[in-house]
């Protein structure tokens, strides 16, 4: 069941990120994130009467911390997807996000198998391949950064932190951690939007797209939370990190983004790395 929940989270995140990145090409990324996150918070607040269990300090504190990390990750991802190439930004963020929980286990002294370590090395190689861009010298490197590599790396770090922290808030049967995550992320992002003066009129197309993204993102968080309660963090987190596959596929179909053969090898390596980490 944990594997299915991890894959469901990956599918939901993948579509949500594509929609959010698409909307970020029409309006400012900060505003896009605020809207999508606010939609998720609205849904969760409406469901509070069904939670049953009371809010605990653990759920509030760990959930809020996860919300800050995840909110920053989503913001950076939307910025990267909005102005870069989705086929670069999404896979890089996914591989980094999958590697962080493994690194945390290593630092904490937990025993990590050789297959898992091999998966991490393959995943790191995948980052280099996916972020590769035809071109040489300074011009080529400049283009690479314009493709959103930096935002993808930083977003992945935020998602990896979210995976680790949110798992600590997920003990028991309460869904209050989901609310804590959204309250913290929305509060932080609204502050950033106000400071950067990102609020503006939003057209119907952008709003509808972001509502769908917010619903899917909230669903993905729910799947992930349930998955960590039924299986190992490292397994569920890595499976969830397969979300870029959906984003890249939609970008290829809907936006006709070209994927260079070297990047295709990188995508395959990213999937292989995730699988190795999982089975290890």
C-alpha positions in Angstrom: 0.0 0.0 0.0 2.8 2.4 0.8 4.3 1.9 -2.7 0.9 2.7 -4.3 0.5 5.8 -2.1 4.0 7.0 -3.0 3.2 6.6 -6.7 -0.1 8.3 -6.3 1.7 11.2 -4.6 4.2 11.3 -7.5 1.4 11.4 -10.1 -0.4 14.2 -8.3 2.7 16.3 -7.7 3.7 15.9 -11.4 0.5 17.2 -12.8 0.2 19.9 -10.2 3.7 21.2 -10.9 3.1 21.3 -14.6 0.0 23.3 -14.1 1.7 25.6 -11.6 4.7 26.1 -13.9 2.4 26.8 -16.8 0.5 29.4 -14.9 3.8 30.9 -13.8 4.4 31.8 -17.5 1.3 33.9 -17.5 1.6 35.6 -14.1 4.3 36.1 -11.5 5.5 32.8 -9.9 5.1 34.2 -6.4 1.4 35.0 -7.0 0.9 31.6 -8.6 2.2 29.8 -5.6 0.2 31.9 -3.2 -3.0 31.0 -5.1 -2.4 27.3 -5.4 -1.3 27.0 -1.8 -4.3 29.0 -0.6 -6.6 26.7 -2.5 -5.2 23.8 -0.7 -5.5 25.5 2.7 -9.2 26.3 2.0 -9.9 22.6 1.2 -8.2 21.4 4.4 -10.0 24.0 6.6 -13.3 22.8 5.2 -12.4 19.2 6.2 -11.3 20.0 9.8 -14.7 18.9 11.3 -13.9 15.4 9.9 -10.5 15.1 11.5 -11.7 13.9 14.9 -8.4 14.0 16.8 -7.3 17.3 18.4 -4.3 19.3 17.2 -1.1 18.4 19.0 2.0 20.5 19.5 4.1 17.9 17.5 1.8 18.1 14.5 1.8 21.9 14.6 5.5 22.4 15.0 6.8 19.8 12.6 4.0 20.5 10.2 4.9 24.3 10.2 8.6 23.6 9.7 7.7 21.3 6.8 5.5 23.9 5.4 8.3 26.5 5.3 10.7 24.1 3.5 8.0 22.8 1.1 6.7 26.3 0.4 10.1 27.6 -0.5 10.7 24.5 -2.7 7.4 25.0 -4.6 8.2 28.7 -5.1 11.6 28.0 -6.5 10.2 25.2 -8.7 7.5 27.5 -10.1 10.1 30.1 -10.8 12.2 27.6 -12.6 9.3 26.0 -14.5 8.0 29.4 -15.5 11.2 30.7 -17.0 13.2 27.6 -17.8 12.8 24.3 -19.4 10.5 21.9 -17.5 12.5 18.9 -18.9 15.5 20.3 -16.9 14.0 21.8 -13.8 11.6 19.0 -12.8 14.0 16.0 -13.0 16.8 17.9 -11.2 14.5 18.8 -8.4 13.2 15.3 -8.1 16.6 13.6 -8.0 17.9 16.0 -5.3 14.6 15.6 -3.3 15.0 11.9 -3.4 18.7 12.0 -2.3 18.2 14.2 0.8 16.3 11.6 2.9 19.1 9.0 2.1 21.7 11.6 3.1 19.9 12.2 6.3 19.8 8.5 7.1 23.6 8.4 6.5 24.3 11.3 8.8 22.0 9.9 11.5 24.1 6.7 11.4 21.4 4.5 9.9 22.7 1.6 7.8 22.3 2.3 4.1 22.9 -0.6 1.7 25.3 -0.6 -1.2 22.5 -0.7 -3.7 21.0 2.4 -2.2 24.4 4.2 -2.4 24.7 3.1 -6.0 21.3 4.6 -6.6 22.4 7.9 -5.1 25.5 8.0 -7.4 23.4 7.2 -10.4 21.0 9.9 -9.4 23.7 12.5 -9.1 25.0 11.5 -12.6 21.4 11.9 -13.8 21.5 15.5 -12.7 24.5 16.3 -14.8 23.0 14.5 -17.9 19.5 16.1 -17.6 21.0 19.6 -17.1 23.3 19.2 -20.1 22.7 21.7 -22.9 24.4 21.7 -26.3 26.9 24.5 -26.4 30.3 25.2 -25.1 32.1 27.8 -23.1 30.6 30.7 -21.1 27.6 30.9 -23.5 26.7 27.3 -23.0 26.9 27.6 -19.2 24.8 30.8 -19.2 22.1 29.0 -21.3 22.2 26.1 -18.8 21.4 28.4 -15.9 18.7 30.1 -17.9 17.2 26.6 -18.4 16.5 26.6 -14.6 19.1 24.3 -13.3 19.8 26.4 -10.2 16.1 26.7 -9.3 15.8 23.0 -9.8 18.6 22.2 -7.4 17.4 24.6 -4.7 13.8 23.4 -5.1 14.9 19.8 -4.7 16.7 20.7 -1.5 13.5 22.2 -0.2 11.5 19.2 -1.2 14.0 16.8 0.4 13.8 18.8 3.7 10.0 18.7 3.4 10.0 14.9 3.0 12.2 14.4 6.1 10.5 17.0 8.4 6.9 16.1 7.3 7.4 12.5 8.2 8.1 13.5 11.8 4.7 15.2 11.9 2.9 12.3 10.5 2.7 9.9 13.4 -0.8 8.8 14.5 -4.0 9.1 12.5 -4.5 12.9 12.5 -4.5 15.0 9.4 -3.6 18.2 11.3 0.0 18.2 10.0 -1.5 18.9 6.6 -3.2 22.0 7.9 0.0 23.1 9.7 1.9 22.7 6.5 -0.5 24.9 4.5 -0.9 27.6 7.2 2.9 28.0 7.5 3.5 28.0 3.7 0.7 30.4 2.9 1.7 32.8 5.6 5.3 32.8 4.4 4.4 33.1 0.8 1.9 35.9 1.3 4.7 37.8 3.2 7.1 37.3 0.2 4.4 38.4 -2.2 3.7 41.5 -0.3 7.4 42.3 0.1 7.9 41.8 -3.7 4.7 43.5 -4.7 3.6 40.5 -6.6 -0.1 40.8 -6.2 -2.0 41.7 -9.3 -5.2 40.9 -11.2 -5.4 37.3 -12.2 -7.3 36.2 -15.3 -9.7 33.3 -15.3 -7.4 31.0 -17.2 -4.6 31.4 -14.7 -6.9 31.1 -11.7 -8.6 27.9 -12.9 -5.3 26.3 -13.7 -4.0 27.2 -10.2 -7.1 25.9 -8.5 -6.5 22.5 -10.2 -2.8 22.7 -9.1 -3.8 23.4 -5.5 -6.2 20.5 -5.4 -3.7 18.1 -6.8 -0.9 19.4 -4.6 -3.0 18.9 -1.5 -4.0 15.4 -2.6 -0.3 14.6 -3.1 0.5 15.7 0.4 -2.3 13.5 1.7 -1.0 10.5 -0.2 2.5 11.1 1.0 1.4 11.4 4.6 -0.5 8.2 4.5 2.4 6.5 2.7 4.9 7.4 5.4 2.5 5.9 8.0 2.4 2.6 6.2 6.0 2.3 4.9 9.6 3.4 5.2 10.4 7.1 4.7 13.2 6.5 2.3 11.0 4.3 0.1 7.9 6.6 0.0 10.0 9.7 -0.4 11.9 8.3 -3.3 8.8 7.0 -5.0 7.2 10.4 -4.6 10.2 12.0 -6.2 9.3 10.3 -9.4 6.9 13.2 -10.0 9.1 14.9 -12.6 8.1 12.1 -15.1 4.6 13.5 -15.3 5.8 17.1 -15.5 8.2 16.3 -18.3 5.7 14.2 -20.3 3.1 16.9 -20.1 5.7 19.5 -21.2 6.6 17.4 -24.1 3.0 16.8 -25.2 1.4 20.2 -24.4 4.3 22.6 -24.9 6.3 20.6 -27.5 9.5 20.9 -25.5 12.4 19.3 -27.2 14.4 16.8 -25.2 18.0 16.2 -26.3 19.1 12.5 -26.5 21.6 13.1 -23.7 18.8 14.4 -21.5 16.8 11.4 -22.4 19.6 9.3 -21.0 19.6 11.5 -17.9 15.9 10.9 -17.4 16.4 7.2 -17.7 19.3 7.4 -15.2 17.1 9.4 -12.8 14.4 6.7 -12.9 17.1 4.0 -12.5 18.6 5.9 -9.5 15.2 6.2 -7.9 14.5 2.5 -8.4 17.9 1.5 -6.9 17.4 3.7 -3.9 14.0 2.1 -3.4 15.0 -1.5 -3.7 18.2 -0.9 -1.7 
